[in-house]
Amino acid sequence: MSRVASIHARIDQTLKHDAEEILHKLGLNTSQAINAFYAQIVYVRGIPFELKLPNEETIAAMKELDSGKVKTYDSMQDLWNEVDNG
């Protein structure tokens, strides 16, 4: 039998809830997901996804979005309706 270790972490409650809903749909519990994440860390010898700071263009786009000057849509259908009606 393998030895078991515990991990204790504090995370945002909404993030935890949202992630657990997705994990449930995937048929995984939190422990299984963490085990998979840790296995990937070992396999790739690092974080299994890219971590980087945004470039200047991305920062400018984020600031523009935060300013409220960018039109947003509630759905892709709303976007396509505007494109079609031009």
C-alpha positions in Angstrom: 0.0 0.0 0.0 1.3 3.4 -0.9 1.8 6.1 1.7 -0.5 9.1 1.6 0.3 12.7 2.3 -2.1 15.6 2.9 -2.1 19.0 1.3 -3.8 22.0 2.9 -4.3 25.1 0.8 -6.4 28.3 1.0 -8.2 29.3 -2.2 -11.0 31.6 -3.3 -14.4 30.0 -2.4 -15.9 30.8 -5.8 -12.9 29.4 -7.7 -13.1 26.2 -5.6 -16.8 25.9 -6.3 -16.5 26.5 -10.0 -13.6 24.2 -10.4 -15.3 21.4 -8.5 -18.4 21.7 -10.7 -16.1 21.1 -13.7 -14.3 18.3 -12.1 -17.6 16.6 -11.2 -18.6 16.8 -14.9 -15.3 15.1 -15.7 -15.9 12.4 -13.2 -13.0 13.5 -10.9 -12.9 14.6 -7.3 -10.5 17.2 -6.0 -7.9 14.7 -4.8 -7.8 13.0 -8.2 -7.4 16.3 -9.9 -4.5 17.4 -7.6 -2.8 14.0 -8.1 -3.1 14.5 -11.9 -1.7 18.0 -11.6 1.2 16.8 -9.5 1.9 13.9 -11.9 2.1 16.4 -14.7 4.5 18.6 -12.7 6.8 15.6 -12.3 6.4 14.5 -15.9 7.2 17.9 -17.5 9.6 18.9 -14.6 7.7 22.2 -14.1 4.3 23.8 -14.2 2.3 22.0 -16.9 1.1 25.2 -18.6 2.7 28.4 -19.6 3.0 31.2 -17.0 4.0 34.5 -18.3 3.4 38.2 -17.9 1.2 39.9 -20.6 2.9 41.9 -23.3 2.3 45.7 -23.8 -0.4 45.0 -26.4 -2.3 42.7 -24.1 -2.0 45.2 -21.2 -3.4 48.0 -23.4 -6.3 45.8 -24.5 -7.1 44.9 -20.9 -7.0 48.6 -19.9 -9.3 49.4 -22.8 -11.7 46.7 -21.8 -11.7 48.0 -18.1 -12.3 51.5 -19.3 -15.7 50.6 -20.7 -14.9 51.9 -24.2 -15.0 48.4 -25.7 -18.4 47.0 -26.8 -19.2 43.7 -25.2 -21.8 41.1 -26.1 -23.8 38.7 -23.9 -23.5 35.9 -26.5 -21.8 35.0 -29.8 -25.2 35.2 -31.4 -25.6 38.8 -30.3 -22.1 39.5 -31.9 -23.1 37.7 -35.1 -26.4 39.6 -35.3 -24.5 42.9 -35.2 -22.0 41.7 -37.8 -24.8 40.6 -40.1 -26.8 43.8 -39.6 -23.7 45.8 -39.9 
